[in-house]
Amino acid sequence: MDDVTGTLPPYDQFIVLGPDNPQAVVDEIKRETGLACAIVDVNDLRRVKVLAATAGVSETFLNDALRSNPAGNADEQTPVVLLRPLT
């Protein structure tokens, strides 16, 4: 769920909900594309909440990679972030 401060008009007057069944969504993405994925809520307070992830995706990796909120928290418009381990 994203609050009004993290969205752009016309959505800045509404709460934007995540998917009803995030695990089903990530599983479908994996099935359709072959790519591992996760649905997360990240903010500029250094908080990461993993809502769902495909098998084999490390929650520790997601937390470490996203804690600094590399996609931003204002008008960056980055609903998708690609992550790759350095090693």
C-alpha positions, 0 to 999 in steps of 0.5 A, spaced: 500 500 500 502 506 498 500 513 501 498 519 498 505 522 499 508 517 495 504 518 489 503 523 483 496 526 481 491 524 480 493 518 485 495 523 490 488 523 493 487 516 494 491 510 497 494 505 492 493 498 494 498 492 492 495 486 489 490 482 493 494 475 492 502 478 491 504 471 492 500 469 486 502 475 482 510 473 483 509 466 481 505 468 475 511 473 473 516 467 474 512 462 470 510 467 464 517 470 464 522 465 467 525 471 472 525 471 479 521 477 482 518 480 489 513 485 491 516 489 496 514 496 499 520 500 500 520 507 503 525 513 505 525 511 512 530 505 510 524 500 511 523 494 506 517 490 507 517 484 502 510 482 501 511 476 496 517 473 493 519 467 488 522 461 490 530 462 491 529 470 492 533 472 498 529 476 503 536 478 506 538 480 499 532 484 498 533 488 504 540 489 503 539 492 496 533 496 497 534 499 504 537 505 501 530 506 497 534 506 490 528 508 486 526 514 490 520 516 494 517 522 490 516 523 483 521 518 480 515 513 477 519 507 478 514 501 479 519 496 477 526 495 480 531 490 477 536 487 482 542 483 480 547 480 486 554 483 485 557 476 485 
